[in-house]
Amino acid sequence: MITSHANKGVKEVIQIMQKAKVRKERKLFVAEGIKMFLEAPIEQIEKIYVSENFRRQMSLPCKEKLAMLPNPYETVADEIFRKMSDTQTPQGILCVMKQQHYELETMLLAENPLLLILEDIQDPGNLGTIVRSGEGAGVTGIIMSDHTADIYNPKTIRSTMGSIYRMPFFYTACPGKIIEELQRRKITVYAAHLQGARSYDICDYRGGTAFLIGNEANGLQDETVKKADTAVKIPMNGEVESLNAAVAASVLLFEAARQRR
């Protein structure tokens, strides 16, 4: 059992949790909690750590999955596990996972694609919620500008509730070029914009569709909006000016999902 903060594995987990540079260099991320463990693809699991208390009380599904792993898990003293955890109330299990990498071409070749293009989303929780909503709505891929939050940030991972394991994504330095490529492939690009010319619910999303969602504070850049085929708005009542980026993305995606059923 690990009882020291100086343990190499403990230090590694904390570094991966706290530093995007380390995550990128080691091509690893940390997924914490029972649900994240039970949904984790076995081939992606690098290491498992459980707290002393969790080991004594773990459920049968957790025992069964741990027995399937090629490498044994490590038990950590409860106090040390709390230092490794990114949450105030740790559930007692965390996984060091191999990162996934996807090809843009695979997303574009999907049958009748439904895509999200995110420009400079900053909040990790927003990004994770968008990933989760994207899976629920049947999104075939999420394309992000390089200045978008790190998808492997622990807060992002937690907000995805497991969707990180299944949602294809791609970072790009040139979203504009990708928009042009989508249009060449007859995928209609809709920009979510407060001054959109059309209400989102009168557009037809049954064909190849991509939604552009902008930064939480500033929205989409003007040049990005100009590249879209259509700018759409979500009508508001009262004095509300706009929706949270994750909420706006969800509204658009589930309207597209409704039309496609």
HELIX and SHEET records of a PDB file:
HELIX    1   1 LYS A    8  GLN A   18  1                                  11    
HELIX    2   2 ALA A   20  ARG A   26  1                                   7    
HELIX    3   3 ILE A   34  GLU A   39  1                                   6    
HELIX    4   4 ILE A   42  GLN A   44  5                                   3    
HELIX    5   5 GLU A   52  GLN A   57  1                                   6    
HELIX    6   6 LEU A   60  MET A   68  1                                   9    
HELIX    7   7 ASP A   78  MET A   84  1                                   7    
HELIX    8   8 LEU A  104  LEU A  108  1                                   5    
HELIX    9   9 PRO A  124  ALA A  137  1                                  14    
HELIX   10  10 PRO A  154  THR A  160  1                                   7    
HELIX   11  11 SER A  163  TYR A  165  5                                   3    
HELIX   12  12 PRO A  175  ARG A  184  1                                  10    
HELIX   13  13 TYR A  200  ILE A  202  5                                   3    
HELIX   14  14 ASP A  222  LYS A  227  1                                   6    
HELIX   15  15 ALA A  245  ARG A  260  1                                  16    
SHEET    1   A 4 LEU A  28  GLU A  32  0                                        
SHEET    2   A 4 ILE A  93  LYS A  98 -1                                        
SHEET    3   A 4 ILE A  45  SER A  51 -1                                        
SHEET    4   A 4 GLU A  74  VAL A  76  1                                        
SHEET    1   B 7 PHE A 169  THR A 172  0                                        
SHEET    2   B 7 GLY A 141  SER A 145  1                                        
SHEET    3   B 7 LEU A 114  LEU A 118  1                                        
SHEET    4   B 7 THR A 209  ILE A 213  1                                        
SHEET    5   B 7 THR A 188  ALA A 192  1                                        
SHEET    6   B 7 THR A 230  LYS A 233  1                                        
SHEET    7   B 7 ARG A 198  SER A 199  1                                        
END                                                                             
